Amino acid sequence: MELLHSGKVRDVYADGDDLILVASDRISVYDVVLPTPIPDKGRLLTALSLWWFEQLADLVPNHVLSATDVPAEFAGRAIRCRRLEMVPVECIARGYLTGSGLREYERTGGICGVTLPRGLVEASILPEPIFTPTTKAPVGEHDEFITFDEVVAKVGAETAERLREITVDVYRRGAELAADRGILVADTKIELGFTPDGTLVLGDEVLTSDSSRFWPAESYQPGRTQFSFDKQYVRDWATGSGWDKQAPAPEVPAEVVEVTRARYVEVYERLTGLRWDG
C-alpha cells in the first residue's frame, strides 16, 4: 500500500482502486496535533462512525466498502472505502451556541452570515439547526468561517444547496437518535465528496467525539459550559495551560488523557447501546 496522506488524526493509504482510511490515536485541538495520544481513540472513532453510517444510510450514501477487509495491523481502526473527490468546504451544522460559533455570534450577531436572535448565551439552543461552513485549512492552520454565498462561489449553487441540506439533515437525524439516549448534539462536522458518477456521499468520520460536541441531556443548562463527552475536555485543558495554540503543542497530562478516553468510551456505549471491549 502507498501512504497518500497523513492528516491530523487519519492516515489514508491507496490499495488498488480503494482507499484504506486508518484512524490513529492522535488528537488535535485548535487545528494543532497534540504530542500525546489517547489510547483506543482510533478504534472508538471507527466503531462509532460505522454505527452512524448504518443509521444514516437511508438519508445519504457513504464511502464504506468494508470494515473487515483491511490489513491486519489496522484491524479495528480502519475502513476500506471508495475514492472520493472531496468538496473544498468543512460542512458544519449547529443546534446550540458554543465554541467558535458563540465567539462569532458575540462579535457579529450571527454565524456565517446567518443572523441569530439577540440575547443568546453559552449553550443556548438555536431556533433551528444552521449550516455554518468553514474553509479547509492545512494542518497547523486555522479554519475560517465562510458564508453560504462563498460556498456557492467555491462549488456552485446546486452543490452548495446540497451540502447545506445534507449537513443539516445529518445533524437532525443524529440529534434525534442521540436525544433518545440522553445525549444532546451541540454541533457536528461532516465530510462530503463525489464518487466518479457524481453522487455526493459521506466520507471520513461522522458524528464522533472528534467531529461533534456531545452533552448529557440530564445536566444541560444554558448560560454555562456543559459537561462534554468529546475532546472539549482537552480543549479546556489546552486553553487553561497557557499554551498559545500554535505548534508545537505541550504534552497532555496523564489524568487528562485518562478522563478523555473514559468520555469517548461512555458516549460510544450510550449512543450504540454496545459495551466497549477495549
C-alpha positions in Angstrom: 0.0 0.0 0.0 1.0 3.6 -0.6 0.6 6.3 2.1 -1.3 9.1 0.3 -2.0 11.5 3.1 -1.4 11.8 6.8 -3.9 14.1 8.5 -4.4 15.4 12.0 -6.0 12.1 13.0 -6.3 9.8 10.0 -3.9 8.3 7.5 -5.0 7.4 4.0 -3.5 4.6 2.0 -4.1 3.5 -1.6 -4.8 -0.1 -2.1 -5.6 -0.7 -5.7 -8.7 1.2 -6.7 -9.7 1.5 -3.0 -8.6 3.6 -0.1 -7.8 2.4 3.4 -8.7 5.1 6.0 -6.9 4.5 9.3 -7.9 6.3 12.4 -5.0 6.9 14.8 -5.0 7.7 18.5 -3.7 11.2 17.7 -5.8 14.1 19.0 -5.9 17.7 17.8 -7.3 20.9 19.2 -7.3 24.3 17.7 -6.1 22.7 14.4 -2.8 21.5 16.1 -2.0 17.9 16.7 -1.0 17.2 20.3 2.1 15.1 21.0 0.2 12.7 23.4 -2.2 10.0 22.0 -5.5 8.9 23.6 -5.4 5.1 23.9 -8.1 3.3 21.9 -9.3 6.5 20.3 -8.8 5.3 16.7 -10.8 2.1 17.4 -13.6 4.1 19.2 -13.9 6.6 16.4 -14.0 3.9 13.7 -16.6 1.8 15.6 -18.8 4.8 16.2 -18.6 6.1 12.7 -19.5 2.7 11.3 -22.6 2.6 13.6 -23.7 6.0 12.5 -23.1 5.3 8.8 -25.7 2.5 9.2 -28.2 4.8 11.0 -27.8 7.4 8.2 -27.7 5.0 5.2 -31.3 5.8 4.1 -30.5 9.6 4.3 -27.2 9.8 2.4 -24.9 7.2 1.0 -21.4 6.7 2.4 -17.9 5.7 1.3 -17.6 2.4 3.2 -16.8 -0.7 1.3 -15.7 -2.9 4.2 -14.8 -2.7 7.9 -13.1 -6.1 7.9 -11.2 -6.3 4.6 -8.3 -4.2 5.8 -4.6 -5.0 6.6 -4.3 -7.0 9.9 -2.2 -4.3 11.5 -5.0 -1.8 11.1 -7.8 -4.1 12.2 -10.5 -2.4 14.3 -9.4 1.1 13.3 -9.5 1.1 9.6 -12.2 1.2 6.8 -11.8 0.2 3.2 -13.6 2.9 1.3 -14.3 4.4 -2.1 -12.2 7.1 -3.6 -14.0 10.5 -3.5 -13.3 13.9 -4.8 -13.8 15.8 -1.5 -15.6 19.1 -1.5 -13.3 22.0 -0.5 -15.5 23.1 2.4 -15.9 21.9 6.0 -19.6 21.2 6.4 -20.8 22.1 9.9 -24.3 22.2 11.5 -25.0 23.8 14.8 -28.1 23.3 17.0 -26.6 25.0 20.1 -24.4 28.1 20.5 -20.9 27.3 21.8 -17.2 27.4 20.9 -16.2 29.4 17.9 -19.8 29.8 17.0 -20.5 31.6 20.2 -17.5 33.9 19.8 -18.6 34.7 16.2 -22.1 35.5 17.4 -20.8 37.8 20.2 -18.7 39.6 17.6 -21.3 39.9 14.7 -24.7 38.8 16.0 -24.7 35.8 13.7 -22.6 33.0 12.2 -21.5 32.6 8.6 -24.0 35.4 7.6 -26.9 33.7 9.4 -28.4 36.3 11.8 -29.4 34.9 15.2 -31.7 36.3 17.9 -30.3 38.7 20.4 -29.6 37.7 23.9 -28.3 34.2 23.3 -25.7 32.8 25.8 -23.3 29.9 26.1 -25.1 26.7 25.2 -28.4 28.4 24.1 -30.4 26.2 21.8 -30.8 27.8 18.3 -34.3 28.4 16.8 -33.4 25.8 14.2 -30.2 24.0 13.2 -28.0 26.1 10.9 -25.3 25.4 8.3 -22.0 27.1 9.3 -19.3 26.1 6.8 -15.6 26.9 7.1 -12.6 26.8 5.0 -10.4 23.7 5.0 -7.1 24.8 6.4 -3.8 22.8 6.0 -2.6 21.1 9.2 -1.4 23.7 11.7 -3.5 26.5 10.3 -7.0 27.5 11.4 -10.3 27.0 9.6 -12.2 30.3 9.0 -16.0 30.8 8.8 -17.4 31.5 5.3 -20.8 32.5 4.2 -23.2 30.4 2.1 -22.5 32.7 -0.8 -18.8 32.0 -0.5 -19.6 28.3 -0.6 -21.6 28.9 -3.8 -18.6 30.7 -5.3 -16.4 27.7 -4.5 -18.6 24.8 -5.6 -21.6 26.3 -7.5 -25.2 26.9 -6.4 -26.6 23.4 -6.8 -23.8 21.7 -4.9 -23.8 24.3 -2.2 -27.5 23.8 -1.6 -27.0 20.0 -1.4 -24.1 20.5 1.1 -26.3 22.6 3.3 -29.3 20.2 3.0 -27.3 17.0 3.7 -25.3 18.6 6.6 -28.4 19.8 8.4 -30.3 16.6 7.7 -27.4 14.5 9.1 -27.4 16.8 12.2 -31.2 16.5 12.7 -31.1 12.7 12.4 -28.1 12.4 14.7 -29.6 14.8 17.2 -32.9 12.9 17.2 -31.3 9.5 17.8 -28.9 10.8 20.4 -31.7 12.5 22.3 -33.4 9.2 22.7 -30.3 8.1 24.5 -29.9 11.1 26.7 -27.3 12.9 24.6 -27.5 16.4 23.1 -25.6 17.0 19.9 -24.5 20.6 20.1 -22.9 20.7 16.7 -21.2 18.4 14.2 -18.8 18.5 11.2 -19.1 16.1 8.3 -17.0 15.5 5.2 -18.7 15.1 1.8 -17.3 14.1 -1.6 -18.2 13.0 -5.1 -18.0 9.5 -6.5 -16.9 9.2 -10.1 -20.5 9.1 -11.2 -21.2 12.4 -9.5 -23.0 11.1 -6.4 -22.4 13.1 -3.2 -21.6 10.8 -0.3 -20.5 10.9 3.3 -16.8 10.3 3.9 -14.2 10.3 6.6 -16.0 10.1 10.0 -19.5 11.0 11.1 -21.0 12.1 14.5 -18.0 11.0 16.5 -16.4 12.6 19.6 -13.8 14.3 17.4 -16.3 15.8 14.9 -19.1 16.7 17.3 -19.9 18.1 20.7 -21.9 15.7 22.8 -23.6 16.9 26.1 -25.6 14.8 28.6 -29.2 15.9 28.5 -29.7 15.4 32.2 -27.3 18.2 33.2 -27.9 20.6 30.3 -28.2 24.2 31.5 -27.8 27.3 29.2 -25.5 30.1 30.4 -22.6 27.9 31.4 -20.1 25.5 30.0 -21.5 22.0 29.6 -20.0 18.6 30.5 -18.8 17.1 27.2 -18.4 13.6 26.0 -15.8 14.7 23.5 -12.5 16.4 23.1 -13.8 19.6 24.7 -12.1 18.4 27.9 -8.8 18.5 26.1 -9.7 21.9 24.6 -10.4 23.2 28.1 -7.1 21.9 29.4 -5.3 23.4 26.5 -7.0 26.8 27.0 -6.0 26.9 30.7 -2.5 25.6 30.2 -1.1 28.9 28.9 -0.3 27.4 25.5 -0.6 29.9 22.7 -2.5 27.4 20.4 0.4 27.3 17.9 2.6 24.3 17.1 4.3 22.7 18.8 1.8 21.8 21.5 2.7 20.7 25.0 2.4 17.1 26.3 -1.1 16.3 27.7 -1.1 15.2 31.4 -1.9 11.6 32.1 -5.0 12.5 34.1 -6.4 14.5 31.1 -5.7 11.5 28.8 -7.5 9.1 31.2 -10.6 11.3 31.5 -10.8 11.9 27.8 -10.6 8.2 27.0 -13.3 7.5 29.5 -15.6 10.1 28.0 -15.1 8.7 24.5 -15.9 5.2 25.8 -19.0 6.4 27.7 -20.6 8.2 24.7 -19.9 5.3 22.5 -21.7 3.0 24.9 -24.6 5.4 25.5 -25.2 6.0 21.8 -24.8 2.5 20.4 -26.1 0.5 23.4 -23.0 -1.7 23.0 -20.3 -2.4 25.6 -16.8 -1.3 24.7 -14.4 -4.2 25.0 -11.2 -2.3 24.7 
